[in-house]
Amino acid sequence: MAHDQSKFTTLILLSAAEREGLEEALLNVLTPFTLTIEEKQKIALRGRLILGILISCDPAHVLAIEADLVEFGSQQGVDVAIDYSETEIH
């Protein structure tokens, strides 16, 4: 009999004036952590960038990830929003 499992995901949304290297810099913030990038979407319109990255990670690490992302947003002068979700996997 199979047991249902859950998957913890974090959605990271970045909004900023478009500039070279911003996406790479955000991804570099995540490199110290064990996580999987599930999906990545980017919209660039009229000089603005909206970047969405969905990751799966250990829930025990989210506070550290969030702290690093908040610091990144402050240092880079960009808006970063973070949303967490736990979904069942059948």
C-alpha positions in Angstrom: 0.0 0.0 0.0 1.4 3.3 -1.1 1.6 6.2 1.4 0.8 9.8 0.4 3.7 12.2 0.8 3.8 15.9 0.8 6.1 18.3 -1.1 7.1 21.6 0.4 7.5 24.4 -2.2 8.5 28.0 -2.1 7.5 30.6 -4.7 10.0 33.4 -5.0 8.8 36.5 -6.9 11.2 39.3 -7.8 10.2 42.6 -9.3 12.7 45.2 -10.4 14.0 47.5 -13.1 15.5 45.2 -15.7 19.3 45.1 -15.5 22.0 42.7 -16.6 22.9 39.9 -14.2 20.0 40.2 -11.8 18.6 36.8 -12.5 22.0 35.2 -12.1 22.6 37.1 -8.8 19.3 35.8 -7.4 20.1 32.2 -8.4 23.5 32.6 -6.7 21.7 33.4 -3.4 20.1 30.0 -3.6 23.2 28.0 -4.4 24.2 27.2 -0.7 21.0 25.4 -0.2 19.8 21.9 -1.1 16.8 22.6 -3.3 15.3 21.8 -6.6 14.2 24.5 -9.1 10.8 23.2 -10.2 9.9 26.0 -12.6 11.2 29.4 -13.6 9.4 32.1 -15.5 10.5 35.6 -16.6 8.6 38.5 -17.9 10.5 41.6 -19.2 8.2 44.5 -20.2 9.1 48.2 -20.8 12.3 48.0 -18.7 10.8 46.1 -15.8 11.6 42.5 -14.8 9.2 40.1 -13.1 10.9 36.8 -12.2 9.2 33.8 -10.6 11.1 30.8 -9.3 9.3 27.8 -7.8 11.6 25.7 -5.6 11.1 22.6 -3.6 13.2 22.4 -0.4 13.4 21.1 3.1 10.9 23.2 5.3 13.6 23.4 7.9 15.7 25.6 5.6 13.0 28.2 4.7 13.9 30.7 7.3 17.5 30.8 6.2 16.5 31.0 2.6 14.1 33.8 3.3 16.7 35.7 5.4 19.2 35.6 2.5 16.5 36.6 -0.1 15.4 39.6 2.1 19.0 40.7 2.4 19.5 40.3 -1.4 16.4 42.4 -2.1 17.7 45.1 0.3 21.2 45.1 -1.2 20.0 45.1 -4.8 17.1 47.5 -4.3 14.6 45.0 -5.7 11.2 43.7 -4.4 11.2 40.1 -3.3 8.1 38.2 -2.2 8.0 34.7 -0.9 5.1 32.3 -0.6 5.1 28.8 0.9 3.0 25.8 0.2 2.8 22.1 1.1 1.0 19.8 -1.4 0.2 16.1 -1.2 1.9 13.8 -3.7 0.0 10.6 -4.5 
